[in-house]
Amino acid sequence: MRISQLAELTGVTARALRHYEDRMLLVPERDHNGYRVYTDSDIARVAQIKTMIAAGLGTETIRRYLDCARSGEHGVSLDMCPDLRAELDALARRLDAKEASLRETRQRLSALASAR
């Protein structure tokens, strides 16, 4: 299938698919005219990429661990390994710190708004 078909089936733009290719997350075949040719397995691969991006992982991290992604009837999951676990834990700590900072900012804003 062509890039426009894969984009339609996966709900991502052709531009995003080219970005995934640039980041070596998706490696389509090329036909004799140089057009990208995707297979049904690329549909699952794009779903895995989308899920990992939605979880806050960057493309470099996704590239390292994309082979750990599994698609099943309950969605996408990851086979854990120590390095991946460490990266996910670090991301969770960064998110916790951002949440704490936002709570503090909201409290300061409330204090300003209620001050006379």
C-alpha positions as CSV (number, residue, x, y, z in Angstrom):
1,M,0.0,0.0,0.0
2,R,1.1,3.6,-0.5
3,I,1.7,6.2,2.1
4,S,-1.7,7.9,1.7
5,Q,-3.4,4.5,2.3
6,L,-1.3,3.8,5.4
7,A,-2.0,7.3,6.7
8,E,-5.8,6.8,6.3
9,L,-5.7,3.4,7.9
10,T,-3.7,4.5,10.9
11,G,-5.0,8.0,11.5
12,V,-1.7,9.7,11.1
13,T,-0.6,12.1,8.4
14,A,1.7,11.2,5.6
15,R,4.1,13.8,7.0
16,A,4.1,11.9,10.3
17,L,4.9,8.7,8.5
18,R,7.8,10.3,6.7
19,H,9.0,11.6,10.1
20,Y,8.9,8.1,11.5
21,E,10.9,7.0,8.5
22,D,13.4,9.8,9.1
23,R,13.8,8.6,12.7
24,M,14.2,5.0,11.5
25,L,11.0,3.8,13.3
26,L,9.4,2.8,10.0
27,V,11.3,1.3,7.1
28,P,9.1,0.9,4.0
29,E,10.2,-0.9,0.9
30,R,10.5,1.0,-2.4
31,D,9.0,0.0,-5.7
32,H,10.7,0.4,-9.0
33,N,9.5,4.0,-9.2
34,G,10.9,4.9,-5.8
35,Y,7.5,5.1,-4.1
36,R,7.2,3.9,-0.6
37,V,5.4,0.5,-0.3
38,Y,3.9,-0.5,3.1
39,T,2.6,-3.8,4.3
40,D,-0.1,-4.8,6.8
41,S,2.6,-5.2,9.4
42,D,3.3,-1.5,9.1
43,I,-0.2,-0.8,10.3
44,A,0.6,-2.5,13.6
45,R,4.0,-0.8,13.7
46,V,2.4,2.6,13.4
47,A,-0.1,1.8,16.2
48,Q,2.9,0.8,18.4
49,I,4.7,4.1,17.6
50,K,1.6,6.2,18.2
51,T,1.0,4.5,21.6
52,M,4.6,5.0,22.7
53,I,4.5,8.7,21.7
54,A,1.2,9.1,23.5
55,A,2.9,7.7,26.6
56,G,5.5,10.4,26.5
57,L,8.4,8.5,24.9
58,G,10.6,10.4,22.4
59,T,11.5,9.0,19.1
60,E,15.0,8.1,20.1
61,T,13.7,6.0,23.0
62,I,11.1,4.5,20.8
63,R,13.7,3.5,18.2
64,R,15.7,1.7,20.9
65,Y,12.7,-0.2,22.3
66,L,10.3,-0.6,19.4
67,D,11.2,-4.2,19.0
68,C,9.9,-4.7,22.6
69,A,6.4,-3.5,21.6
70,R,3.7,-6.1,21.1
71,S,0.2,-5.6,19.7
72,G,-2.6,-7.7,20.9
73,E,-6.3,-7.8,21.4
74,H,-5.8,-5.5,24.5
75,G,-3.7,-2.9,22.6
76,V,0.0,-2.3,22.7
77,S,2.2,-3.5,25.5
78,L,6.0,-3.6,26.0
79,D,8.2,-6.5,27.0
80,M,10.2,-5.1,29.9
81,C,13.9,-5.2,30.2
82,P,16.0,-3.4,32.8
83,D,17.1,-0.6,30.5
84,L,13.6,0.1,29.3
85,R,12.2,-0.1,32.9
86,A,14.9,2.5,33.9
87,E,13.8,4.9,31.1
88,L,10.1,4.6,31.9
89,D,10.8,5.2,35.6
90,A,12.9,8.3,34.7
91,L,10.1,9.6,32.6
92,A,7.6,9.0,35.4
93,R,9.9,10.9,37.8
94,R,10.0,13.9,35.4
95,L,6.3,13.9,35.1
96,D,5.9,13.8,38.9
97,A,8.2,16.8,39.2
98,K,6.2,18.7,36.5
99,E,3.0,17.9,38.3
100,A,4.4,19.2,41.6
101,S,5.6,22.4,39.9
102,L,2.2,22.9,38.3
103,R,0.4,22.5,41.7
104,E,2.8,25.0,43.3
105,T,2.2,27.5,40.5
106,R,-1.6,27.0,40.8
107,Q,-1.4,27.6,44.6
108,R,0.6,30.9,44.0
109,L,-1.9,32.0,41.4
110,S,-4.8,31.3,43.8
111,A,-3.0,33.2,46.5
112,L,-2.6,36.2,44.2
113,A,-6.2,36.1,43.0
114,S,-7.5,36.0,46.6
115,A,-5.1,38.7,48.0
116,R,-6.6,42.2,48.4
